[in-house]
Amino acid sequence: MVSVYADTNLLQWNVAAHPDDARAMEALYRRVVAGEIQIFTSAVMTREVDRARDPDVRARLLAQARAVPKISPDEKVLGFDTVSDPRGGFVTYPLVSDVQDEGVYGELRRLGLDKHDAQHVAQAISAECGVFLTRDAKTILSRREKIEARFPIKLMSPPDLEAELSKR
């Protein structure tokens, strides 16, 4: 079974205006139901969606993002911060990172990915997903050759993945 990490731009609300991608995603979701592939994401998607300015769009995207299974773990605990009060009580806050492997993240940044794209791709690599699925041709897919040469993952668009799976 192929493990696929989905970028934020693949949520239905984002894909609807792009017929080729929408058709390919429908076909890929049929493959999920058939048990041929698994599609995952991480908390990085939820954080990206949460920055949408329009509250209605944000609500729709958040509902869709929450429906996509998350890789596990999708955060790395870095430590804890504890605040004490004079009466003996305290509160402890976990310090977490969206990046499982800072080395992978750093290398992806050096290969030209921006912060959020590097976080997504690093999550997919750390989770050992076979495919990172995105519609982002300008910033992610344009660096496909360099990233695939360095890491054990394929960067693909929905139509590319559906075409490859149809050959099998």
NUDOFI-56360 format. One record per residue: residue in three letters; x, y, z of N, C-alpha, C in turn. Coordinates in steps of 0.02 Angstrom, whole numbers, plus 50000, padded with zeros to 5 digits. Layout:
BEGIN
ALAXYZXYZXYZ...
// end
This chain:
BEGIN
MET500424994150000500005000050000500455006250000VAL500265011149960500645017249954500405022250007SER500875024950046500715030250094500835036950061VAL500325041150061500345047650027500225053150078TYR500665058150078500585063950121500285069550078ALA499725072250099499375077350060499535084450085ASP499715088750038499835095750052499165099350063THR499185105050095498575108950110498195110850047ASN498545111949992498205114249931497795108649898LEU497755102849929497355097349902496675096749936LEU496535100949986495875100750016495355102349963GLN494775099349968494255099949917494105107149900TRP494075111549950493925118649938494455121749893ASN495085119649900495625122349859495655119349789VAL495445113149782495505109549719494915110649672ALA494345112549700493715112949661493775117049598ALA494165122249598494225126649539494715124049487HIS495005118149499495505115349454495265108449432PRO494905108049376494565101849356495015095749351ASP495605096449321496045090549314496265087849382ASP496445092349427496645090349494496045087449532ALA495455090449525494865088049560494685080949537ARG494715079749472494575072949446495085067949472ALA495715069849472496245065449496496155063949570MET495975069049610495865067849681495275063349693GLU494735064049654494165059449660494385052249648ALA494795051349596495045044549580495495041949636LEU495905046349664496345044249718495945042449780TYR495415046149795495005044449853494645037749842ARG494465036149780494185029449766494705024049782ARG495345025549769495875020849784495975020149860VAL495845025549897495875025149971495335020349995VAL494735021149970494175016849990494315009549971ALA494635008549914494805001749892495394998749929GLY495725002849972496285000350010496945000149973GLU496985003649916497605003649877498115008749902ILE497865014349928498305019549954498025022250020GLN498465025450058498265029050118498465036250109ILE498035040850129498205047950125498225050850195PHE498775054150210498885057150276499065064550268THR499065068050324499345074650329499595075450400SER499695081650423499935082750491499625089150518ALA499805090850579499565097050609499795103250571VAL500305102550529500525108150488499945110550445MET499545105950417498985107850376498475111950416THR498315109650475497825113150517498075120150533ARG498715120850548498985127450564498965132150503GLU499105129350444499065133450383498355135850371VAL497885131350376497185132850363496925138050414ASP497165137450475496945141950528497135149250514ARG497585150450468497795157250450497365160350395ALA496875156650368496445159450316496075165450344ARG496055170850306495765177150331495005177050334ASP494695174050283493965173950281493705168550329PRO493295170450378493075165550428492665159750399ASP492275161050346491885155650315492335150750279VAL492815153350242493295149050208493695145150259ARG493935148450311494325145150364493915139450395ALA493285140550409492865135350440492795129350394ARG492675130650330492615125050281493265121150276LEU493825124750270494475121450263494655117650327LEU494525120550385494675117050448494285110550453ALA493645110650434493235104550436493535099250390GLN493755101250332494055096450285494735094050311ALA495135098650338495805096750363495745091850420ARG495265092850463495185088350521494965081350500ALA494675080750441494445074250417495005069950387VAL495575073050372496135069250343496535066050399PRO496655059550397497045056350450497735059450457LYS497965060050519498615063050533499135057650542ILE499755059150519500305054650532500425054550608SER500725049350631500865048950703501585046850713PRO501955050350753501795056850783501855062350731ASP501495067750742501555073450696501845079550730GLU502065078750792502425083950828502985080750866LYS503495084550881504065082150920504085086250984VAL504075082851041504115086351105504845088251117LEU504955094751126505625097351137505795097951212GLY505275098451252505375099251324504745102151355PHE504835104851415504265107551451504465114051485ASP503995118551492504095124751528503605124751587THR503865125751646503445125551706503435132351739VAL502835134551756502745140951791502455139251859SER502795141451912502565140151980502255146452010ASP501795145452058501545151252094501775150752167PRO501765156052204502035156052273501665151352321ARG501065149252304500685144952350500805137552336GLY501265135952292501435129052279501125125952218GLY500695129452184500395126852122500865128052063PHE500725124652009501125125651949500735123551887VAL500975125951831500705124051766501295122151723THR501235116651686501765114451641501505114651570TYR501885117751525501715118251454502215114251413PRO501975109951369502445106551325502705111251271LEU503325110551254503625114251199503685109351141VAL503335110651086503325105851031503545109150966SER503755104950920503955107150854503535103350803ASP503375106550747503025103150692503505098950651VAL504145099050668504655095650628504935089850669GLN504915083850641505185077950675505945077650671ASP506215080050616506935079550604507195086250580GLU507525089950624507775096650607508285096450550GLY508675090950546509165090350492508835089950423VAL508305085950418507935085450355507615092150338TYR507305095250388506995101850378507515106950353GLY508085107150385508615111850365508855110750295GLU508935104450276509155102950208508625104950157LEU507995103750172507455105850127507445113450119ARG507575117050173507615124350169508195126350124ARG508765122950131509345124550089509205122850015LEU508765118050003508575116349934508065121249906GLY507855126149945507435131549920506705131549942LEU506505126749984505805126850007505705132150061ASP505125135350061504975140050115504815136150178LYS504725139750233504635136750299504075131550300HIS503475133550276502895129050281502955123050234ASP503205124250173503305118650127503825113750154ALA504355116350183504875112050211504605108150271GLN504165111250311503865107550366503445101750341HIS503035103050290502615097750262503045092050234VAL503515093650192503925088450160504335084750212ALA504605088250262504985084950315504535080050354GLN503915081950366503445077550400503335071150359ALA503235072050294503115066250250503725061650249ILE504325064550246504935060550245505015056850312SER504915060350367504985057350433504475051750444ALA503885052350415503365047150422503455041550371GLU503985042050330504135036950280503575036150229CYS503255041650210502755041450158503115040650091GLY502825036950046503125035849980503035041649933VAL502505045549945502325051049899502135057149939PHE502385062949917502145069349941501725072149884LEU501085073049897500605075049845500445082449853THR500535086249798500435093449800500235096149732ARG499915101949732499785105549670500275111249661ASP500745111949706501205117649709501785116649660ALA501655118449597502155117549545502745122449551LYS502605128549572503125133749573503655132549627THR503445130649687503935130349741504125123349764ILE503695118449756503875111649778504055107349718LEU503585106549671503715102049615504295104549571SER504435110949571505005113549533505665111249562ARG505655108949625506265106449658506255098849665ARG505795095749630505705088449635506345084549624GLU506705086149572507305082249555507815082449612LYS507945088249639508435088849693508205085249756ILE507575086049774507315082949835507295075349828GLU507045072849771507015065649761507705062449757ALA508205066249734508885063549732509175062849802ARG508935066849848509205066849916508795062649966PHE508135062149955507705058850004507285053349970PRO507085048250009506695042649981505945044249977ILE505775049049934505075051049926504985053649855LYS504375052749828504205055549763503755061449775LEU503885066949740503465072849742503045072849679MET502375072749688501935071949630501315076349635SER501035077849577500385081149573499855075649572PRO499225077349588498695072149586498635068649518PRO498635072249461498595068549397499195063949386ASP499795066049407500385061849399500335055449440LEU500105056049502500045050049544499505045449517GLU498935048249498498405043949471498635040349407ALA499005043849364499265040649303499745035049321GLU500195036249369500665031049388500315024949419LEU499825026149460499455020549491499045016749439SER498805020149389498415016749336498845012049295LYS499495013149292499955008849255500075002149290ARG499955002049355500104995949395499584990649385
// end
